[in-house]
Amino acid sequence: MGSANLSILVTFSAGLLSFVSPCVLPLVPSYVSYITGLTFEDLTTNRDSKKIRFITITNSISFIAGFTAIFVMFGASATFIGHILLSYQDIVRMVGGVLIVLFGLYIMGILKLNFLTTDKKIHLKNKPAGYLGSFIVGMAFAAGWTPCVGPILGSILLYASTTGSVAKGMGLLAVYSLGLGLPLFISSLAINTFLSTFKVIVRYMRWITILSGAFLIIIGIMIFTDSFTFLTTWFQQQGIGWSLDL
């Protein structure tokens, strides 16, 4: 398993954890209703199912494309800055690892970080019409992420800044967006199933939060100790993995 493949797995997992965070998961039905312009009754009944499915698919894709565009630009910026600091790569890597561990402790509720407790959401009272409107809402969602998503996304940006390549940084954030957007897209198509499943998931939200924090702590330690390199080497020695250039 090459380092690129390991990075893809970690980044995609971070996107999934962002989706099940307390700031995103409970709001999925509201987001779907908002970007499609359909009521919950429209979404959960079988009336004009083909038309409703088409509206849901197209607007969901536009919304996902909107936040993906912003996240990818974030990735390009983070990697560009990291490239400028290439001569201090080890320092950047270790500082980034420490920050990611702190983010993990914050998510778990062990550490209080006041600068992350301010709500940065952008509130759009009236969505612009059409697919462009859904795209703009997606951009607003990305640009004003909520505090509990910020540490996970910030950790991926810190990791992207150590890759030394703008293309790789953009690729990593595209993978993160896929991890966040894929379950959102599936949930929008099966909103009834999502609503019933959510009632089960919400019971375990505290454990999901702890898992998310632990995930970041492990990744932070691995980045600080440069364990990704050692792990990649071990996989290669065992002949495990597949090749994908990112």
PyMOL commands that set and color helices and strands:
alter all, ss='L'
color gray80, all
select helices_A, chain A and resi 3-19+25-36+40-44+49-84+86-107+114-116+130-143+150-161+166-189+191-224+227-238
alter helices_A, ss='H'
color red, helices_A
deselect
rebuild
show_as cartoon
